[in-house]
């Protein structure tokens, strides 16, 4: 609807000129537009450009009484009225031709604001102009030009309403994170007898919790917080999962000044539960606010690391936005007037469905719980490649070594070498292959763990006992690229799309005879991740490679294609040897594990020039579950990786 304004006062000679013009207009009918370079369009276009740029010097401006208004004053008022939106001026467009009656014109315009999150707020207004004595069209300014509900002194304010954050789901479609009981441990100042003793007792109790709290609870500022608090206040120290609290309840419940409150907060089943893979959700940090000022504000929940970080926008959804009218109160502080000009309802986030299996993940986390060194365990379902568990230790570790480690595989890679040799017909299960104490290639001497030797024995025995020298001697039979080809047939070095960062391996190819010899038993330049080895092990058990799968929804766009069927006779022989690793070889500690036959391969991998510095490995499968265990600087695999595998299998329900 056109705005209604009082007519400005004009001198008599102007009135006569206007009367004559009006008569002409009436004779011709109402003029819908005024053409020519000096028409109202030109003034409106200049006004819109100046509104956006903040410079209105090229525009003639008057108020509703017809009095001239300085351009700088209007620019300042537009900026003030824009309030929280001032930093992002709207896009302004003249829409259609002006309507002119005598010396008054109205021109429709479109105002389009871009709010945070690329939200568009658009509405139509009218600019009113009057023709001055010099025949120039002047814009009539008042706050209503910016928005019809604004008056002098108003400000546009922006309010954000965060929608519910979606969760991560397990393979059964159940939320991994859900409300779980916690106990808030606090201190009431007027009940404390000796604050220093209380701090000491609490610190000792918290350090006794197993698995250990990571990071440790810092009580350094507790005395000052207690001193500043009201006498009867509840000064919170920490929120503990119920199971952690029950461990130390006898030690802290009766300490003078301690108080406890029961609550429920959103948590994973355990503190360790796939923590490095899933990531965490915390209040927006300074780095978040600095990097994405248009996305986050203080108090927002933000995903950090893992899937929570990578899919933060999907999980958090879109916040609701409301443009409100504010006005300074008596103290000069802006306060809402209750008028809403625009509202976009918050959109809830979309859940992320994974392939994780709660029982398998708990078994994997539990298996690593007693391991003090950095370690990981990945479990993959053989039948379809679903990733069932991704554990990293110790405690709720932040780095997902299970997916991203780039480390030598050691003797677990004899699984790959043996497949290549079997495919080429270079060996048979019972064909004799010498296992000397040492074997020299181009002046480089190779030896076995603890310097053992077997003499001439069936190849299956070399494999089960993990004879390095036998494989070094067989390396020339693989040729320059035979090892890499065997690895690729098991998915190594592939372009995997899991929806999470993953290293699929780099297999030694070519190189000197000494490099080829070292690579044949997982040394040299070959590097893998636990996930890559779990995928390769599953391929042996399945008979062909299929990329491990982690996300069901959203499904990755470009997963690797399934591999060709492996040679049945080669795979059958390799499976036989991997079973013998457990029945009579280096993995014999697993032969009495219940739930079905266990197949596997141990591995000890040197990671620098000191033979005493080694990582520990075990890869294998039972039933429909293939897995890889890695212990950084774990020493002998039989002392670290194999016991972890045993704990995992004993806790894992048979399937």
RODODREN-502039 format. One line per field, with one value per residue (C-alpha): residue in one letter; x, y, z. Coordinates in steps of 0.05 Angstrom, whole numbers. Each point is the difference from the previous one (the first is absolute). Layout:
BEGIN
residuo: c(A/...)
xx: c(X/...)
yy: c(Y/...)
zz: c(Z/...)
END
This chain:
BEGIN
residuo: c(X/X/X/X/X/X/X/X/X/X/X/X/X/X/X/X/X/X/X/X/X/X/X/X/X/X/X/X/X/X/X/X/X/X/X/X/X/X/X/X/X/X/X/X/X/X/X/X/X/X/X/X/X/X/X/X/X/X/X/X/X/X/X/X/X/X/X/X/X/X/X/X/X/X/X/X/X/X/X/X/X/X/X/X/X/X/X/X/X/X/X/X/X/X/X/X/X/X/X/X/X/X/X/X/X/X/X/X/X/X/X/X/X/X/X/X/X/X/X/X/X/X/X/X/X/X/X/X/X/X/X/X/X/X/X/X/X/X/X/X/X/X/X/X/X/X/X/X/X/X/X/X/X/X/X/X/X/X/X/X/X/X/X/X/X/X/X/X/X/X/X/X/X/X/X/X/X/X/X/X/X/X/X/X/X/X/X/X/X/X/X/X/X/X/X/X/X/X/X/X/X/X/X/X/X/X/X/X/X/X/X/X/X/X/X/X/X/X/X/X/X/X/X/X/X/X/X/X/X/X/X/X/X/X/X/X/X/X/X/X/X/X/X/X/X/X/X/X/X/X/X/X/X/X/X/X/X/X/X/X/X/X/X/X/X/X/X/X/X/X/X/X/X/X/X/X/X/X/X/X/X/X/X/X/X/X/X/X/X/X/X/X/X/X/X/X/X/X/X/X/X/X/X/X/X/X/X/X/X/X/X/X/X/X/X/X/X/X/X/X/X/X/X/X/X/X/X/X/X/X/X/X/X/X/X/X/X/X/X/X/X/X/X/X/X/X/X/X/X/X/X/X/X/X/X/X/X/X/X/X/X/X/X/X/X/X/X/X/X/X/X/X/X/X/X/X/X/X/X/X/X/X/X/X/X/X/X/X/X/X/X/X/X/X/X/X/X/X/X/X/X/X/X/X/X/X/X/X/X/X/X/X/X/X/X/X/X/X/X/X/X/X/X/X/X/X/X/X/X/X/X/X/X/X/X/X/X/X/X/X/X/X/X/X/X/X/X/X/X/X/X/X/X/X/X/X/X/X/X/X/X/X/X/X/X/X/X/X/X/X/X/X/X/X/X/X/X/X/X/X/X/X/X/X/X/X/X/X/X/X/X/X/X/X/X/X/X/X/X/X/X/X/X/X/X/X/X/X/X/X/X/X/X/X/X/X/X/X/X/X/X/X/X/X/X/X/X/X/X/X/X/X/X/X/X/X/X/X/X/X/X/X/X/X/X/X/X/X/X/X/X/X/X/X/X/X/X/X/X/X/X/X/X/X/X/X/X/X/X/X/X/X/X/X/X/X/X/X/X/X/X/X/X/X/X/X/X/X/X/X/X/X/X/X/X/X/X/X/X/X/X/X/X/X/X/X/X/X/X/X/X/X/X/X/X/X/X/X/X/X/X/X/X/X/X/X/X/X/X/X/X/X/X/X/X/X/X/X/X/X/X/X/X/X/X/X/X/X/X/X/X/X/X/X/X)
xx: c(0/30/23/-39/40/-17/13/60/-11/14/2/-57/38/15/-73/-20/52/-24/-73/16/38/-56/-51/43/6/-75/-13/46/-22/40/74/25/73/46/52/66/67/-26/-61/-11/32/68/-7/-25/57/50/-35/2/74/15/-40/42/67/-14/13/-63/35/-27/-72/-46/-36/-57/-41/-75/-11/41/60/68/38/76/23/48/-57/-43/60/11/-73/-4/61/-30/-68/34/27/30/-10/41/63/-37/-42/-58/-3/-46/-38/-48/-61/-42/-14/-16/-70/-1/-55/19/64/-5/27/1/48/-5/64/21/42/38/42/47/-2/49/-2/-18/-71/-37/-48/-34/-57/-27/0/-14/45/-38/30/-20/22/36/0/59/-41/46/-32/16/-8/-45/36/-29/14/-61/38/46/-59/-72/2/61/-1/56/44/-17/52/-2/22/15/-18/24/-37/41/-38/11/66/-8/36/47/-35/27/-13/-67/-22/5/33/71/-4/-61/-19/40/5/55/17/21/53/2/22/-42/47/-30/10/74/46/67/-1/71/-12/-65/35/54/-52/-43/61/23/-70/-8/67/-23/-56/11/5/37/-35/31/13/11/-44/35/-16/50/-53/-48/23/-10/-67/-24/26/-39/-65/-60/4/-57/16/12/69/3/66/-16/-56/17/-34/-37/46/62/-32/-18/74/20/-65/27/61/-36/-72/15/55/-19/-33/-13/-69/-29/-55/-29/-12/-4/40/12/58/26/-5/70/53/42/-56/30/21/54/-46/-62/32/-33/-52/19/-19/29/72/37/29/-70/-27/59/-1/-76/-30/-60/-13/12/-13/22/-37/-12/15/54/28/75/40/-24/-69/-29/47/-2/-76/-13/-45/-43/-6/-13/-52/-17/-13/-64/6/-45/7/-28/-9/40/3/46/-29/9/71/18/1/-37/-62/-49/-66/-37/-7/25/12/25/5/31/-13/60/11/22/64/2/25/61/-9/62/16/27/-23/-6/21/61/20/-5/42/53/3/4/57/42/-18/60/50/41/30/-34/-39/-59/-48/-45/-53/-34/-58/24/-66/-13/61/-37/47/-23/50/53/38/60/37/20/-64/-43/57/-9/40/-33/62/-46/-15/57/64/54/46/37/-42/56/-13/-75/18/23/-74/6/68/-24/-61/44/47/-58/-32/65/9/66/-18/-48/-23/46/57/65/28/63/-3/73/20/21/-6/42/-22/47/40/-61/-11/-70/-17/-58/-28/45/46/-38/10/-43/42/-37/-73/-68/-20/-60/48/41/-65/-27/67/9/68/27/60/-44/-41/62/27/-67/-5/30/-56/-50/36/4/-75/-28/-7/-36/-46/-18/-13/-45/-40/-16/-20/65/18/-72/-43/-48/-58/-24/-23/60/74/37/68/-6/74/61/33/73/11/64/59/66/3/12/-63/-41/26/-19/-68/-17/-9/-30/61/33/-43/-68/-49/-70/-55/-37/-63/37/26/-69/-29/54/-11/-75/15/40/-56/-54/38/-1/9/-59/11/-14/-64/-9/-59/-69/-33/26/31/68/-6/60/17/54/-25/1/61/4/-6/66/28/-37/60/45/-52/-13/74/8/-59/31/65/-35/-37/66/28/-51/3/75/33/13/-74/-11/-24/-65/-13/-46/-41/-73/-50/31/66/47/45/56/70/46/46/58/22/64/-15/71/72/-1/-24/-22/-52/-61/-75/-43/-56/-51/-50/-51/-73/-50/-67/-25/46/69/44/67/37/57/42/49/69/-33/61/-14/-69/-9/8/-46/-42/-19/-26/-42/-29/-16/-36/-39/-22/-19/-45/-29/-64/10/-29)
yy: c(0/69/40/62/63/73/45/46/76/33/74/28/3/-74/-14/34/-41/-64/17/8/-65/-35/23/-29/-66/-4/13/-57/-46/-22/-5/-69/17/57/-12/33/3/50/-42/-30/-66/33/28/-67/-38/49/-7/-76/0/49/-40/-61/36/47/62/41/64/-8/-1/57/-17/32/-20/-9/75/16/26/-19/-54/-7/-63/-19/2/-48/-46/-2/-13/-57/-32/8/-27/-60/-19/-70/-4/62/-39/-34/53/-26/-8/55/-2/49/-39/29/72/58/25/76/47/73/10/-64/-68/-68/-55/-73/-33/-69/-6/-67/-15/-59/-26/-50/-68/31/11/49/52/41/50/57/74/65/61/66/59/73/46/61/72/-19/-57/-51/-59/-6/-63/8/-35/-31/-66/-33/0/-54/-39/19/-17/41/68/47/-32/-72/-52/-66/-57/-72/-59/-71/-62/-63/-62/-69/-31/-68/-61/-53/-67/-70/-56/-15/72/16/64/-12/62/2/26/-38/8/43/25/72/4/67/38/42/54/5/-75/-2/-11/3/18/-22/-69/-6/15/-52/-53/14/-1/-67/-29/25/-29/-68/-4/-54/8/64/66/33/58/-3/44/65/24/57/55/-35/37/68/-19/-24/64/44/-39/11/-41/-47/-4/-63/8/-54/-38/-52/-42/-74/-57/-41/-60/44/33/-66/-20/56/15/-31/47/66/-5/18/51/65/48/-48/0/-41/9/-52/19/-27/26/-24/-49/-59/-69/8/54/-38/-20/12/68/16/-21/35/64/43/55/61/72/44/17/64/-32/-20/70/32/-48/1/63/-8/-71/-2/44/-9/-58/-39/-74/-18/-67/-7/-54/-66/-8/54/51/-23/-2/58/39/-60/-19/69/20/73/47/40/74/56/73/42/74/26/67/30/-1/54/-24/1/-76/-30/-39/-37/34/-65/14/-56/18/-67/-70/-64/-60/-42/-62/-62/-35/-65/-62/-38/-75/-42/-74/-2/-59/16/-69/-2/71/-13/-63/39/57/-50/-38/64/26/-32/19/62/11/31/-54/-15/-55/-2/-53/-11/-46/-48/-12/73/41/39/32/-27/31/54/5/43/0/14/31/47/14/57/-26/-54/-43/-57/37/48/-32/-9/-54/-62/-63/-47/-74/8/17/-71/-11/44/-28/-72/15/29/-61/-49/37/-7/-72/16/-39/-54/-16/-58/20/7/70/9/43/17/43/56/17/52/41/50/3/11/-55/-22/-41/-30/20/-26/-26/-66/-46/-57/-29/-28/-5/3/70/-4/-8/61/39/-26/13/66/-12/65/-31/-49/58/42/-58/-7/74/-5/-48/57/45/75/13/-67/22/64/-39/-49/58/35/-64/7/73/32/67/7/63/-14/45/-16/70/6/10/-66/-23/-60/-17/8/-65/-4/-11/-6/20/-35/-75/17/44/-55/-49/47/15/-74/-3/70/44/44/57/-34/38/-17/19/-49/12/-18/-64/-18/11/-44/-54/1/-7/-64/-28/21/-19/69/72/43/70/6/41/49/45/-24/68/41/-54/19/22/-37/-64/-43/-54/-71/-40/-61/-69/-24/-66/-52/-46/57/24/-70/-11/68/-13/-66/34/55/-52/-35/66/-9/-76/-11/67/69/13/-64/40/7/-74/-10/63/-21/18/-35/-9/59/16/51/26/33/57/37/61/40/75/29/-23/-33/-72/4/53/-36/7/-60/-27/-55/-9/-55/-21/-43/-16/61/50/19/47/32/18/51/21/57/-18/-64/-44/-74/-12/-61/44/57/-6/-73/10/58/-44/-53/49/26/-69/-24/61/-1/-40/-56/17)
zz: c(0/-17/60/20/15/15/-60/9/-1/-68/-21/-43/-66/8/15/-65/-40/33/-14/-74/0/37/-51/-55/37/13/-73/-19/57/60/-20/18/-13/-12/-54/-11/36/51/20/69/-22/-2/71/27/-32/31/67/-2/-19/56/50/-14/-3/58/-43/-18/-22/-71/24/18/66/37/60/1/9/-62/39/-27/38/-3/-36/55/51/-41/-11/75/14/-50/32/70/-22/-32/68/0/-76/-15/-19/-57/-36/-41/-75/-25/-66/-32/-23/-55/-21/47/11/-7/20/-9/40/40/-23/32/-23/22/23/24/63/7/61/4/71/31/-32/-67/23/-45/28/-54/0/-42/19/-34/-6/-3/-37/-9/-56/24/-27/-44/-30/33/35/74/42/61/57/62/36/-32/-66/29/28/10/75/17/34/21/53/-18/-16/-37/44/-18/45/-12/25/-5/-23/30/-20/-33/26/-25/-8/6/-50/33/-9/74/25/22/43/46/69/53/75/29/69/7/54/35/61/48/28/70/9/-16/60/-36/-74/-14/30/-38/-66/16/18/-62/-45/26/-9/-71/-19/26/-52/-52/-58/17/-13/-61/6/75/44/16/71/0/2/48/63/-33/-28/68/33/-48/2/46/64/-19/-75/-39/-31/-54/-6/-53/-30/4/-35/51/-7/11/61/32/-3/46/38/66/-5/-13/25/73/-13/36/-49/-57/-32/-56/-51/-47/-72/-71/-58/-71/-1/-39/33/29/2/-50/-48/-69/26/-52/-57/25/26/53/6/41/7/-56/13/-17/-63/-23/10/-36/-59/-10/29/-46/24/75/60/71/33/-64/1/-51/-23/8/-33/-29/-29/45/-30/-71/-3/48/-48/-14/73/27/-52/-12/58/1/-14/22/-19/56/14/59/34/52/70/52/14/-74/-6/-59/19/-43/-15/-13/-74/-46/-73/-26/27/-26/43/21/-41/39/-21/-38/34/-23/-3/8/-5/71/43/74/24/-46/18/74/-9/-39/50/57/-34/-3/69/35/-54/21/-69/-60/-34/-44/-20/-62/-11/-67/-17/-53/-34/-20/21/55/50/67/48/-1/65/18/66/52/27/-42/-49/-49/-60/-42/-10/-21/-66/-11/27/-53/29/-24/5/19/-7/-7/-72/-11/-12/-62/-21/7/-43/-54/3/-2/-59/-39/17/34/62/25/70/9/-47/39/11/40/63/20/59/-47/-73/-37/-60/-32/64/44/51/20/62/38/66/56/-55/-8/-59/-26/-56/-61/19/-36/-20/46/59/-22/0/66/35/-36/-32/-28/-35/-39/-28/-14/-42/-37/-16/-70/-19/10/-50/4/5/23/72/-19/-47/56/47/-50/-10/75/-6/23/-32/-23/-5/57/17/71/19/47/-12/-10/-24/-45/-3/-43/-23/-19/-74/-40/41/11/15/74/1/-33/52/58/-31/-4/75/10/8/-52/-25/8/45/21/50/45/-41/-64/31/27/-69/-32/52/-13/-75/13/44/-52/-63/-31/21/20/26/74/13/58/-18/-21/-3/-33/-42/-30/-72/-29/37/-31/-47/25/-20/-44/30/28/-26/41/7/24/50/27/12/33/46/20/18/39/40/16/26/56/9/-2/-15/29/17/40/60/-38/-14/60/-11/-3/-55/-59/-37/0/-59/2/-9/51/-18/30/-40/8/-7/2/-5/68/-4/72/-18/-27/-9/15/-44/-6/-57/-5/1/36/-30/-37/33/-26/41/7/65/1/60/-11/27/25/-5/-12/-28/44/61/-19/-64/9/72/-25/-55/52/45/-60/-23/69/9/-70/-8/-51/-68)
END
